Amino acid sequence: MKLEDEIKSKFESEYHKLGVNIIYTQYYIQRRVQKLLKPFGLTNQQYNVLRILRGQQPNPANINLIIDRMLDKMSNASRLVDKLQAKGLVDKKPNAIDKRNADVSITEKGLALLDEIHPYLEEQTRELRVLSIEEAEILNALLEKVRVH
């Protein structure tokens, strides 16, 4: 469905429409992922932290590294880590050098949960296959071009 029909609005220009379209599409995808993660007891942000920690293995991460790599920069990474620790999905230990910081690592339980979620997210990305590989490459390049400026 056309964006104008979805949100019942007209746009000043194609650039205005593009900005709204990117935001609308981001929320659309975010809602779908959120719905997928809910049965696993995770939020999008918690899932993002787990993926960051898995990618950091075997080294631990500190909160600043997690913040730097988060998709949602407004998230409270310390609170997210605490919630994941309470679920047994991450370990958090004081840093040996800097006591004000903590070393955070994903647990086996956290890795197993990511493995369990993976097939469902693969199904989710199939929606994007309405685009050809060439179209996906072009869209990725265009979005990166926008972020560079």
Secondary structure as GFF3:
##gff-version 3
##sequence-region A 1 149
A	DSSP	alpha_helix	3	7	.	.	.	ID=ss1
A	DSSP	alpha_helix	14	37	.	.	.	ID=ss2
A	DSSP	three_ten_helix	38	40	.	.	.	ID=ss3
A	DSSP	alpha_helix	44	56	.	.	.	ID=ss4
A	DSSP	alpha_helix	63	69	.	.	.	ID=ss5
A	DSSP	alpha_helix	77	86	.	.	.	ID=ss6
A	DSSP	beta_strand	90	94	.	.	.	ID=ss7
A	DSSP	beta_strand	102	106	.	.	.	ID=ss8
A	DSSP	alpha_helix	108	125	.	.	.	ID=ss9
A	DSSP	three_ten_helix	126	130	.	.	.	ID=ss10
A	DSSP	alpha_helix	133	148	.	.	.	ID=ss11
###
